[in-house]
Amino acid sequence: MSDFEHLPYEEQLHRLRDLASQALSHYNLPSGAEVTLINLSENATYRIDDPVAGGRWALRVHREGYHSKAAIASELAWLTALREGGSVVTPTAIAGKDGELIQVVSHPGVPNQRHVVLFAWENGEEPDEQQHDLRRPFEVLGEITARMHMHVRSWQKPPFFERLIWDFDTSLGDNPHWGKWRNGMGLTPEIEVIFGKTVDLIGRRLERFGKSPERFGLIHCDMRLANLLMDGDVTKVIDFDDSGFSWLLYDCATTVSFFEDRPEVPELLESWVRGYRKVIDLPEEDVAEIPTFVMLRRLLLVAWIGSHSETDLAQSMGVEYTRGTVPLCEDYLSRFG
């Protein structure tokens, strides 16, 4: 862990913003553009505003060590292919002055160089997860997801293509990308036992489910309503940073991230399946395994919160999210164990 990681959180944010401001010089952007942090998760994402002409862009400063330059280029290649192929509307990356989509930026306050990508600003509003009836938005989510899965079936990936693999081992197993679930916030010995039994059951069921091409491939890996933008009659998909190789149904599980315990979730997942089947057939035996992927995602988020405790999202969920996972585990164990 670098000295940067030991700095107070606010100081880290300050230095990252300085790096983002420094990155603007790599692009043909107007002088005096303003930099505003809009999201900090794996990466820091900033809104760039031209106060004179009113132009707007999104600048993403990549977290050190999360994705290689080739992996970022692979994400951008898929974004472009999806958009140009007419499957879904995705953000457009903007090249720097040197013609490269991925810029390498240094700043004395931040150790090591960071990869930076600038995107054209996408207008639209994300659907409100708190609205009374989410069945229609979830049906749209299912249909859009199926179009993306259909695209991957025939897309010829570039030779350099590489993305993370999100399987059991890299999610809840011995080599997790987001930290170990046992380091989740607020775990007690009693909770650890319940989680352990659930993880074991998930592993056994996924082993039986298998990784055939019809079930495992390149997916978005974070298909939440928060990553849709509704712009009139056009629905756009954003934030492909977690995209990688996983079970196709993991995209279904991510739709209910952070509210898996809401009573309407089963009905929302049915809506997702209904939308998906408008594009691709989904066998009933696959649909029956969706609860396993919901539990996989829930426990993966427990791990993420534990390893990202400094973020606003982790602090807002924290211990209560871990505690709220217990009855979900108990229900899953009673139904499938």
URQUI-V826347 format. One record per backbone hydrogen bond with DSSP energy under -1.0 kcal/mol. NH is the residue of the N-H (numbers start at 1). CO is the residue of the C=O. E is the energy in kcal/mol with one decimal. If there is no record, write none. Layout:
# URQUI-V826347
NH:CO:E  NH:CO:E
This chain:
# URQUI-V826347
7:4:-1.3  12:8:-2.1  13:9:-2.3  14:10:-2.1  15:11:-2.3  16:12:-2.6  17:13:-2.2  18:14:-1.7  19:15:-2.1  20:16:-2.5  21:17:-2.5  22:18:-2.2  23:19:-2.1  25:22:-1.2  26:23:-2.1  27:24:-1.7  29:27:-1.9  33:30:-1.1  34:49:-3.0  36:47:-2.1  38:45:-2.9  39:45:-1.6  41:43:-2.6  44:61:-2.4  45:39:-3.0  46:59:-3.0  47:36:-3.3  48:57:-2.8  49:34:-2.2  50:55:-2.8  54:50:-2.0  57:48:-2.1  58:119:-2.5  59:46:-2.8  60:117:-3.1  61:44:-3.2  62:115:-2.9  66:63:-1.3  72:68:-2.1  73:69:-2.4  74:70:-1.9  75:71:-2.1  76:72:-2.3  77:73:-2.0  78:74:-2.1  79:75:-2.5  80:76:-2.3  81:77:-2.3  82:78:-2.8  83:79:-2.2  84:80:-3.1  85:81:-1.9  86:83:-1.1  87:82:-1.8  94:118:-3.2  96:100:-2.7  97:26:-3.0  99:96:-2.1  103:116:-2.8  105:114:-2.8  110:107:-1.9  114:105:-2.5  116:103:-2.7  117:60:-2.1  119:58:-3.3  120:92:-2.7  121:56:-1.2  125:230:-1.9  131:128:-1.6  138:134:-2.3  139:135:-1.9  140:136:-2.2  141:137:-2.2  142:138:-2.3  143:139:-2.2  144:140:-2.7  145:141:-2.6  146:142:-2.2  147:143:-1.9  148:144:-1.9  149:145:-2.4  150:146:-2.7  151:147:-1.9  152:148:-1.7  153:149:-1.1  154:151:-1.1  155:151:-1.1  161:158:-2.1  166:245:-3.4  172:168:-2.1  173:168:-1.9  175:169:-1.9  177:170:-2.7  183:180:-1.8  184:181:-1.8  187:184:-1.1  192:188:-2.7  193:189:-1.6  194:190:-1.7  195:191:-2.9  196:192:-2.5  197:193:-2.1  198:194:-1.9  199:195:-2.9  200:196:-2.2  201:197:-2.0  202:198:-2.7  203:199:-2.5  204:200:-2.1  205:201:-2.4  206:202:-2.6  207:203:-1.9  208:204:-1.7  209:205:-2.2  210:206:-2.2  215:212:-2.4  216:212:-1.9  217:246:-3.0  219:244:-2.9  224:222:-2.4  227:224:-1.8  228:225:-1.9  229:236:-2.1  230:125:-3.0  231:234:-3.2  234:231:-1.9  236:229:-2.8  237:89:-2.7  238:227:-2.5  243:240:-1.5  244:219:-1.7  245:164:-2.4  246:217:-2.7  248:215:-2.6  250:247:-1.8  251:248:-1.4  253:249:-1.9  254:250:-2.0  255:252:-1.2  256:253:-1.3  257:254:-1.6  259:256:-1.9  262:259:-1.9  265:262:-1.9  268:264:-2.2  269:265:-2.6  270:266:-1.7  271:267:-1.8  272:268:-2.2  273:269:-2.3  274:270:-2.2  275:271:-2.3  276:272:-2.6  277:273:-2.5  278:275:-1.1  279:276:-2.0  280:276:-2.5  287:283:-2.1  288:284:-2.3  289:286:-1.5  290:287:-1.7  292:289:-1.1  293:289:-1.2  294:290:-2.1  295:291:-2.1  296:292:-2.3  297:293:-2.4  298:294:-2.4  299:295:-2.5  300:296:-1.9  301:297:-2.3  302:298:-1.6  303:299:-1.8  304:300:-2.3  305:301:-2.8  306:302:-1.8  307:303:-1.8  308:304:-1.1  311:308:-2.1  315:311:-2.2  316:312:-2.0  317:313:-1.5  318:314:-2.4  321:317:-1.2  322:318:-1.4  323:319:-2.7  324:320:-2.6  326:323:-1.2  329:325:-2.2  330:326:-2.5  331:327:-2.2  332:328:-2.3  333:329:-2.9  334:330:-2.0  335:331:-1.8  336:332:-2.6  337:333:-1.8
